Structure formats: structure tokens, C-alpha cells
């Protein structure tokens, strides 16, 4: 069997301009926060499918979860061949209205005979903390990478760093060192692609942000992209440019593209989200490090 490469998720120049649409209960909360109430499952699915139809043709990769829309995206061929399908295989521990606290591998992914037809890559979210579960999370990430390799698909590993209560209480929490420490610990496990938080949440002086991204690049083994959670929507283009100039291959982002469309007319995806994706793609084409050079 031929080893898959990130060409399946890349633009012709080797950059990655990918859309994330795998949010679950957090998306339901976003609808609520927008004044639309907590929607039923079919509303979540309809939104995800609309994003796939509008943004998929502009993206090099599209990430979705198994529960809300994956079957329809695959069955109805909503994505063009130029846009690789990424399946989220993380089972989330999350209270209504709260953040994801822990993750595990989706049993449907681990099960023998699981159907990955048409899937270019799988993605796992890992909550990274300096606590007693740290070693267990490393083992989870390694199992994920090995399972993906066994099934012949690419692996996208997404650590999100969080402070422990003790770090918050003592005032010792610092985002950027934690992002780099997580990268040094988890990226050597060998995922096809490492998905990192933007240092400083994209804020601050441009030169300082570029330096912070370079420090992250030094910490990461292999190709990497940035996510948009925690970054103000208007700051994300500059954050992507800084990350790409520092060595990143692009982005895998959701909220920066469509968060202000949630709960409103779906026609706004064409009016707001598509132009943002086009702009971000131009940044990737100009500044990204091709995945094969990392």
C-alpha cells in the first residue's frame, strides 16, 4: 500500500488552507450565544453541510465530525477532488456550554472494519495539561498516530493547552511556553500534521508575534498549521502570515471563517466567509512553507 502524503490536503504549492467544521456541543453553544437558542441536531447538520458546500470548493481540506454531516458530505460528494476529507475521530468529554475537558478515541474509529472510504486524514484533539494525566494523553496521541498509519490515512494531531488550577492559583501560567512544550512532547510522535494554537492568541506587536511563531517552529517536529480558536477574527490573517513566515504550512480553521454567521442567514457564508477564506488562501500561497520541506 502506498504511503499517503499531505498532497491530499495541500494546494499546488504545498501550503495547507483547510476549513474546520467538527465542532459539536461548542457549536450548539455558539448558536445559543448568537440568540438562536440551543438548536436540535438537524440544525447543526444543516449548518455544517452549508459550510461544506460554500467553502469546500475553496479549501484544500475540510474537517468534519462523524455525528453531524460526515455521511452526507461523503455520500453526496459535496467536496471537490481538490479538497481532502478529514474525519474527527475524537470522543469529547464536555458539559453543556462548557469547554472540552478530556478526549478519547472514537470507538467507531478503533473498531476493526471501520469505514474510512474517501477519508484522506483523521484528526484527534488532545487537551494538554501539566497534571497527573499527562502521560496517559501522550499514550493516547501515540495510539492515534499508529491507528491512522495502520488504516492508511493521514493523522492530524491537535493539542490544545490548558492551565491546571494550581498554575492559575499561583499565577504561573504562560500560554506560549506551554504551546511550545506540548509541541516538543507530542509532535515527535510522528503525526502527519501537527495543528497548533497561535502564540499569544495572535495579539501583540507583529515582530514579537513572528518571534513567538519562530520559537514554536523550533519546537515542532514535522509540518504544522495553526488553528483559529482563541484568536480574534480580525487578527487571524496576520497570525496566519506570521506563522507561515516562521515555518508553518498554513491553517486548519473554523471560527475565524464562519463564527459570525452562526444563527443567521446561510447566505452570509458567501458574503462573509468565502472572501475570508480566499484572503487566507492568498496568504498561504505567498508565505507558507511547503509541507514537504519541513
C-alpha positions in Angstrom: 0.0 0.0 0.0 1.4 3.4 -1.0 2.1 5.7 2.0 -0.3 8.7 1.9 1.2 12.2 1.8 -0.1 15.7 2.7 -0.5 16.3 -1.0 -4.0 15.0 -0.3 -4.7 18.1 1.8 -2.4 20.6 0.1 -2.6 23.3 -2.5 -0.3 23.0 -5.6 2.5 24.9 -3.9 2.5 22.7 -0.8 0.6 25.0 1.5 -2.5 24.0 3.5 -5.7 26.1 3.5 -8.2 24.0 5.4 -11.7 24.5 7.0 -12.6 23.1 10.4 -16.3 22.1 10.8 -16.0 19.5 13.5 -17.4 21.5 16.4 -20.2 19.7 18.3 -21.6 21.0 21.6 -19.5 24.1 21.3 -21.3 24.9 18.0 -24.6 24.4 19.7 -23.5 26.9 22.4 -22.4 29.4 19.6 -26.0 29.3 18.3 -27.3 30.0 21.8 -24.8 32.8 22.3 -26.0 34.3 19.0 -29.6 34.4 20.2 -30.8 31.5 18.2 -31.3 29.1 21.2 -29.7 25.7 21.6 -30.6 24.1 18.2 -31.5 20.4 17.5 -29.2 18.1 15.8 -30.6 18.7 12.3 -29.9 22.4 12.5 -26.2 21.7 13.4 -26.0 19.3 10.5 -27.6 21.7 8.1 -25.1 24.4 9.0 -22.2 22.1 8.6 -23.4 21.0 5.2 -23.9 24.6 4.1 -20.3 25.4 5.1 -19.1 22.3 3.1 -21.0 23.4 0.0 -19.8 27.0 0.2 -16.3 26.7 1.5 -15.3 23.2 0.4 -14.6 24.3 -3.2 -12.2 27.0 -1.9 -10.4 24.8 0.6 -7.6 22.2 0.3 -9.1 20.2 3.2 -12.3 20.0 5.1 -12.7 18.7 8.6 -16.0 17.3 10.0 -17.1 15.0 12.8 -18.9 11.7 12.4 -22.1 12.8 14.2 -23.3 15.8 12.2 -22.9 15.7 8.5 -20.0 13.4 7.7 -22.1 10.7 6.0 -23.9 13.3 3.9 -20.7 15.0 2.8 -19.2 11.8 1.8 -22.3 10.2 0.2 -23.3 13.3 -1.7 -19.8 14.2 -2.8 -20.1 17.7 -1.5 -16.3 18.3 -1.7 -14.4 18.5 -5.0 -11.4 16.3 -5.5 -9.1 19.2 -4.7 -10.4 19.3 -1.1 -9.4 16.3 1.1 -11.9 15.0 3.6 -10.7 14.9 7.2 -12.7 13.0 9.8 -12.6 13.9 13.5 -12.1 10.7 15.5 -12.1 12.3 19.0 -14.7 11.4 21.6 -15.2 14.5 23.7 -15.9 15.0 27.4 -17.8 18.3 27.5 -20.5 19.8 29.7 -23.3 21.8 28.0 -22.0 25.3 27.5 -18.5 24.4 28.7 -15.2 23.7 27.1 -13.9 20.2 26.1 -12.3 18.8 29.3 -10.8 15.5 28.0 -10.8 13.4 24.9 -10.5 9.8 23.8 -10.5 7.9 20.5 -13.9 7.3 19.0 -14.7 3.6 19.3 -16.1 3.6 15.8 -12.6 4.5 14.6 -10.8 2.0 16.7 -13.1 -0.9 15.7 -11.9 -3.3 13.2 -13.5 -2.8 9.8 -14.3 0.9 10.4 -15.3 2.6 7.2 -12.8 5.3 6.1 -13.6 5.1 2.4 -13.0 8.5 0.9 -11.3 9.9 4.0 -7.8 11.4 3.4 -7.0 12.1 7.1 -8.2 11.7 10.6 -7.9 14.2 13.4 -7.5 13.9 17.2 -7.9 16.7 19.7 -5.8 16.3 22.9 -6.2 18.5 25.9 -2.6 19.1 27.2 -2.1 19.9 30.8 0.8 19.5 33.3 -1.1 17.2 35.5 -1.3 13.5 36.5 -3.0 12.5 33.2 -0.2 13.9 31.1 1.4 10.6 30.4 -1.9 9.0 29.5 -2.6 11.7 26.9 0.8 11.1 25.3 -0.2 7.4 25.1 -3.5 8.4 23.5 -1.8 10.6 20.9 0.7 7.8 20.0 -2.2 5.2 19.7 -4.0 7.6 17.4 -0.9 8.1 15.1 -0.4 4.3 15.0 -4.0 3.6 14.3 -4.1 6.1 11.4 -0.9 4.6 9.9 -2.4 1.1 10.2 -5.5 2.2 8.3 -3.6 4.0 5.6 -4.8 7.6 6.3 -3.0 10.7 7.4 -3.0 11.8 11.0 -3.7 15.4 12.2 -2.8 15.8 15.9 -4.4 18.9 17.6 -3.1 19.6 21.2 -4.8 22.5 23.0 -3.0 23.6 26.1 -4.8 24.4 29.4 -3.6 25.6 32.7 -4.0 23.5 35.9 -5.9 25.0 38.8 -2.6 25.3 40.7 -0.9 27.2 37.8 -3.8 29.6 37.7 -3.8 30.0 41.5 -0.1 30.7 41.7 -0.2 33.0 38.6 2.4 31.0 36.8 0.5 30.1 33.7 2.1 31.4 30.4 0.5 30.4 27.2 3.5 30.4 24.8 5.9 28.2 26.8 3.0 25.7 27.2 2.3 25.6 23.5 6.0 25.0 22.8 6.3 22.4 25.5 3.3 20.5 24.1 4.9 20.6 20.7 8.2 19.2 21.9 6.4 16.4 23.7 3.8 15.4 21.1 5.0 16.3 17.6 7.9 13.7 17.7 5.3 11.0 18.0 5.1 11.3 14.2 1.7 12.7 13.2 1.4 13.5 9.5 0.5 17.1 10.5 0.6 19.0 13.8 -2.1 21.5 14.5 -1.0 24.2 16.9 -2.5 27.2 18.7 -1.3 30.6 17.6 1.2 32.0 20.1 0.0 35.0 22.1 -3.5 34.3 20.6 -2.4 36.4 17.7 -2.1 39.5 19.8 0.8 42.0 20.3 3.5 43.6 18.2 3.9 41.9 14.8 7.7 41.4 15.3 7.1 39.8 18.7 4.4 37.6 17.2 6.8 36.5 14.5 9.5 35.7 17.0 7.0 33.7 19.1 6.0 31.7 16.0 9.6 31.0 15.2 10.1 29.7 18.7 7.1 27.4 18.0 8.6 26.3 14.7 11.8 25.3 16.6 9.7 23.2 18.9 7.7 21.3 16.3 8.9 18.2 14.6 7.4 17.9 11.1 4.9 20.1 9.2 2.5 22.2 11.2 -0.5 24.5 10.8 -2.4 26.8 13.1 -5.9 26.8 14.4 -8.1 29.8 15.0 -9.7 29.2 18.4 -8.8 31.9 20.8 -7.7 34.4 18.1 -9.9 37.4 17.3 -11.4 37.1 13.8 -9.8 40.3 12.6 -6.3 39.2 13.9 -6.3 35.8 12.3 -4.9 36.8 8.8 -1.9 38.5 10.4 -1.5 35.4 12.7 -1.5 33.0 9.7 1.0 35.2 7.9 3.3 35.3 11.0 3.1 31.5 11.4 3.7 30.8 7.8 6.7 33.2 7.6 8.1 31.4 10.7 7.8 27.9 9.1 4.1 26.8 9.2 2.5 25.3 6.2 -0.9 27.0 6.6 -4.1 26.7 8.7 -6.9 24.5 9.7 -9.5 26.9 11.0 -13.2 27.2 11.6 -14.3 30.1 13.9 -12.1 32.7 12.0 -14.2 31.9 8.9 -17.8 31.4 10.0 -18.3 32.2 13.7 -20.3 35.4 13.0 -22.6 33.6 10.5 -23.8 31.1 13.2 -27.5 31.7 13.9 -28.0 34.0 10.9 -28.9 33.6 7.2 -26.8 30.9 5.5 -26.4 33.3 2.5 -23.8 35.1 4.7 -21.4 32.3 4.2 -20.9 33.5 0.6 -20.9 37.2 1.6 -18.6 36.9 4.6 -16.9 33.5 5.0 -15.8 32.9 1.4 -13.9 36.2 1.0 -12.1 35.5 4.3 -11.1 32.0 3.1 -9.9 33.5 -0.3 -7.8 36.1 1.6 -6.3 33.5 3.9 -5.5 31.2 1.0 -3.6 34.0 -0.8 -1.5 34.4 2.4 -0.8 30.7 2.4 0.2 30.7 -1.2 2.6 33.6 -0.7 4.1 32.8 2.7 3.6 29.2 3.7 6.4 26.7 4.0 5.6 23.8 1.7 4.8 20.8 3.8 7.5 18.7 2.2 10.3 21.0 3.2 9.7 20.7 7.0 
